[in-house]
Amino acid sequence: MIQNSPRNTPKNTQFSNQNAQKTDYSFALGIMASLFFTFGFITCLNDILSPYLQKLLKLNYTQTSFIQVAFFLAYFVISPPSSFIIQKIGYKMGMALGLLMSGVGCAMFYPASVTLSYPLFLCALFVLAGGIALLQTASNPYISALGNPDTSSSRLALVQAFNSVGTTIAPFAGTYLLLQNTKNTTAEDLQIPYLMLGMAFLGLAILVYNLSLPTIQNTTTTEENIEHKIHENKTSALQYPQLLFGVIGIFMYVGAEVSIGTYLTKFLGEANIANLPEEKAGYYVSFYWGGAMVGRFLGAYIMQHISPPKVLFFNAFLAFSLVNVAVFGNGMLAMYALLAVGFANSIMFPTIFTLAIKGIGKHTEQGSGFLCMAIVGGAVVPLLQGICADNIGLQVSFLIPTLCYVYIAWFGWRIRN
């Protein structure tokens, strides 16, 4: 029987199949979907913030890449203590604290815009992302446990589809608010949008704090007890091969997805591609993230009928092929190929995540922390691509993400049943 409590204790986060099938978690999943929408929106807004600050502060590609470095480095730094925090205060309080922290990060954009301090902008992004790292560390395993373990990949893909709704809307909103005034770019344009986002995070923190969400039950099936005995000598989540491979997979996936999104506006502005000005190219970024949204809704259905590792392998191979078309092609073909990568990306994160933590029992929270640490790939891969873009050209630099997709395809093949 589901208990409602102001605290959601995460220890031994297992549901019995019988309870999972009988209980309706629609309300809790709806709340999770709204949270995923919010941090999808704020994360994707960086794709518009990057060319905006590049122009405002006269940055090169390498310097601009530090926007993503600051943002995604927070996942690496904050995720390890996040696992400990969640074990102490519970899932719900962890999510509320993460939302509050993100609100503080948004508020820091005001002094950064007043002083025109790039380091302060980066600090604000770090704090903002730190809150999201805590939120993700709590919410991903929570969603995986809210139902039948056999459909956890499908369930997380469905909730993450709402994350993609946020990432689809963000480029439209960001381009309208930040890139339209191409003749007079001023830092003041950032103040109202980020203060409003800060208020939204604060409102969500208060909402989550006051909600009664279902507590994850400490019940296991006979099969799970046998599995626990087999692996009771494990002292760390990293001793499970699928978790270790999954950590690398998340690093590669987030790195590739963020890197493509970061430089997509500039790519579409290349003379041999589409020659689009920033105020128009920014809107096309929504098609990249919109493809991920469509793919996640579709993937949530497909993975109920086709093995998730097989779907992951296919999508990774498709993404690899599309990026290569963008690198070696020209004009509209290259443009639409790169935009279509978003669709191929769609199911990768939830599939890698759920496959990685499947069957690791009491190490689930620690494993989730490691997986969220791996989101630092969103800092490393864009930096590497930025260095390549400055030295060998932007179009060729997109070969960097192709290497990431090779690994993801291998992971899908390696972990298949």
N, C-alpha and C positions, 0 to 999 in steps of 0.2 A: 504494500500500500504506500502511495506517495505521501511523503511528509512535506509540509510547507514550513519553511523556517527562514528567519532573516539571515542565517548563515547556511552556506552549502558546503559541507565538509568534503574535501576531495580525496581523502585517503581511501585506498582500495576502491577506485572508481569503476565498479563493475555492475551491470544490470543482469539479472537473469533473463533468459529469452522469454520465459513465461510472463514476467512482469512487463517486459519491453513491448510485448505484443498486445497486452491488455490495456495499457495506460495511454491516454491521449495527451501528447506533449505539444499540441498545436500552439497553445498560447506561449509556452516557453520558446519554441522555435520561432514564433513571430517576433518576440522581443530580440532574439539573436539576429534575425534577419534585419531588423532596424539598426542594430549596432554595426553589422557588416556593411550596410548601406553607408553609414556615416564615415567609417574609416576607409571605405573604398573611395568615397568622394574626396576626402582630405589627402589621401595618398596620391591619387591621380592628378590632383590640382598641381602637384609638383612638376608635371609635364608642361604646364603652362607657366608656372613660376620660373622654371629654368630659363627659357628664352627671354622672359620679362626681365629678370635680374641680370641676365647676360647683356642685354641692351642697356639697362639702367646703369649698371656698374662697370660696363665695358670689359667683360670677362671673355677669356678664350674658352675653348671647349674643355680643356683640362680643369680650369678654375670653376667652370659652370658645373662640372661633374661633382664637385664637393657638396652641392645641394643634396644630391642623392646619397653621397657618402655620409653626411651628417645625419640624414633621416634614417638610413638603414643601418648605420653603425649602432644606433640606439638599440636595435633588436639584439645585437650581439652582446652589448653591455648590460642591458636591463633584463633580458630573458632569464639568465641564471638565477638572480635573486627573485624574479617573478615566481618561479616554481616554489621557492621557499615561502614567499609571502602568501601564495594561494593555499599552501598546506596549512598555514597558520590561521588565516582569516576566512578562507572559503572562497568558492567560485564567485558568488554574487558580490561580496565585498571587494574582491579583487577586480571585478569588472567595473564597479563604481569608482574605485580608486584610480583605475586606468583612465576612465573618462574624465575625471577631475584633473589629472595630470595633463592630459591632452588639451584641456581648456586653458590651463596655465600657459602652455606652449603657444597657443593661438594668441593669447593676450600679449605675449612678449614681442609679437610682430609690431605692435604700436611703437615702443621705444626704438626698435630696430629701424623702422621707417623714418622716425624723427631724426635719428643720428646718422642715417645712411651707412650703418656699420654692417659690413658683410659678415664678420665674425659673430655679431649679435643675431643676425638672421639665421646663421648656422646653429647657434645655441638654441634659438627658438624652435627650429626644426627638430633638433635632438630631443628636447623636452617633449614636444608634441608627439614624436614617434615613440618615445619611451613609454608614454601612456598607452599608445596603441599596442606596443609590444606586450605590456602587462595584460591588456584586454584580450589580445589574441592567445596568449598563453593559457588564459582561463577559458575562453569561449570555444576554442577548437576541440579539445577533448570533451568538454561539456556537451557539445552538439553530438559528437560521436557516440556518447553514452546514452543520449536521449532516444532510445529505441532499439530495434533489433540490430545486433552487431553485424549481421550479414548485409545490411543495407546502409552501413555507416558512410561508405564512400558516396552513395547516391544522396544521402541526407545532407552531408556536408557540401556536396556540389550544389544542391538546391538552395541552401542558405547562402552559399557564396555567390549564387547568381544575383542575389540582392546587393552583394558587394559590387558586382559588375554593373548593376543599375547605377550605383553611385559613381563608378569610374566612367560610365558613359555620359552622365550628365555633367560631370565636373569640367571636361574640356570646353563644352558649350558655355557654361557659366564663367569659367576662367578666361576664355577668349573674349567674351563680351565685356567682362569687367576690367581686364588687364591689357589686352592686345589691340583693342579697337583704336585707342588714342595713340597712333603710331608716331605722330609728330611731336607730342609732348608727354613723354613717359615720365611719371613722377611717382615717388615712393608712397605718397599719400593715398594713391589708388588702392594700396594694400590694407589700409587701416580698417575701413568699414567691413570688408568681406571677412577678415580674420577675427575681428571683434565679434561679429555675428556668429561665426563658427565656434568661437570660445563660449559664447552664451548657449549655443546648442549643445555643446559637450557638457556644460554645467547642468543644463536641464535634464539631459539623459542620465547623468550621474545621480541626480536627485530621484529620478523616476526609478532607476534600477535599485537604488538603495531601499526604496519604500515598497518594492514589489515582493510578493511571495512567489519564489520560483521553486520548482521541484528539486528536492535533494537527491543526489545520486546515491543509490542504495548500495550497501555493503553486502550484497547477496551474490552468490555464484552458483553455477550449475555444477553437476558432478564432473562434466567434461572439463570445465574451467579449473576445478580443484585438482584434477589429474594433471592438467597443464601446469598449474602452479607448482605441484610437487616435482615435476620434471625439471622446472627451471628455478627451483628455490635456492640454488647455489649462486644465482646471478646477483651481483652487488651493484650493477650499474646498467642503465638502459642501453648504453653503448656496447654492451656485451651481446646484444641481439643484432645479428648481421643485418636484418632488414631495416632496423632503426638507423644503424650507421650509414648504410647505403642511402636511406631516405633523407638523412641530414644533408648529404652531398647533393641529392636530387633537388631538395628545396633550395639549396644555395644556387644551383645551376638554373633552376626554373625562374626564381625571382630575379636573379641577375639578368637573364635573357629578356624577360618580360619588361622589366624596368628600363633596361638599356635601350631597347627598341622604342619604348614610349618616350624616353628622354630626348632622343635625337630625331624623332619622327617629324616634328615640325620643320626642323632644318633640312631634313632629307627631302621633304616635299617642296622645299624652296630651291633645290638644286636645279640648275638650268636644263640639265639633260633628263630630269625626272618630270616635274610638273610646273616648276618655276612659279610656285605660289607664294604670295606675300604672307607674312606671319599671321596677319589678322584673318586670313582665309584658311591657311594651312592648319591653324589651331583647331578649327571646327572638324577637320578630317580625323583628328586624333580620337574623336568620339566614335568613329567607325571601327577603329582598332579595338577600343574597349567594349564597344557595342557587340562586336563579334564574340568576345569572351562571354558577354551576358547571354546571348542566344545559345552559345555552345554549352553553357552550364545548365540552362534549363533543359536543353535537349539531352545533355549528358546524364542528368539526374535520372531520366527515363531509360536511356540506352543501357546504363550500367546496372539496371535491374534485370537485364536480359543477357548482357554480354560481360564477360569477365573484365573487371576494371584494369588489370595489368595489360590485357590485350588492347583495350581502348587507349590506354596511356602510350603504349608502343606506337600505335597507328598515329596518334596525334603528334607525337614527338617527331616521327618521320615526316609527317606532313609539314610541320613547322620548319624543319631543316630544309626541306625542298623549297618552300616558299621564300625563305630568307635568301637562299642561293639565287633564286630568280631575281630578287630585288638587287642583289649585289652585281650580278652579271648582265642584267637587263637594263632597259631604258624606258623612259616615257610612262604611259599609263599602265603598261604591263608591270613594271617594277613597282609603281605606286600601289596598285591594287594587290599585288602579291604580298607586300609588306603589311598592308592594312589587314589582309586576311589571316595573318599570323595570330591575331587576337583570337579568332575562332579556334585555331588549333591549340592555343594556350589554355582554353577554357577549363578543362577538367583536370589539369595537371596538378595544381596545388592540393585540392581536396583528395585526389586519388593517391598522390605520393604520401600525404600526411596520414591518411587512414591505413594505408598498407604498411607504413613504417611503425605505427603504434599498435597494430593488431597483435594481440596475444602477449603483450609485455606486462600485463597485470599491474602489480603495485608500483611498477616503474613508469606508469603512464604519465604522471605529472612531470617527472624528470625528463622523459622522452619528449614531451610537448615542449619543454623548455629548450632542449637541444635543437628541436626542429625550428622553433621560433628564432633561436640564435642564428640559424642558417640563413635567415632572411637577410643577413648582412651581405649576401650575394648581390642584393640591390645597391650596395655601396661599392663593391669591388669591381663587378663587371662593367658598369657604366664608366668608372674611372679608367679601366683598361681601354675601353672603346674610345673614350675621350682623348687619351694619349695617342692612340692609333689615328684618330680623326685629325688631330693636329699635325701628325707627321706623315701619314700616307694617304689621307683623304677620307671624307666622311663615308662615301658609299662603300669603299672596300672595308672600312672598319666594322661593318655589320657581319663580317665573317666571325667576329668574336662570339656573338650569340649562337652561331651554328654549332660551335664546339659544345655548348651547353646542351643543345638538343640531342646531340650524339649520345651524351651520357644518360639523359633521361630515357631515350629509347632503349639503351642497354639495361637500365633499371627495370623498365617494364618487362623486358624479355627475361631478365634474371629472376624476377619474383613471380613470374606467371605460374599458375597451378599445373 
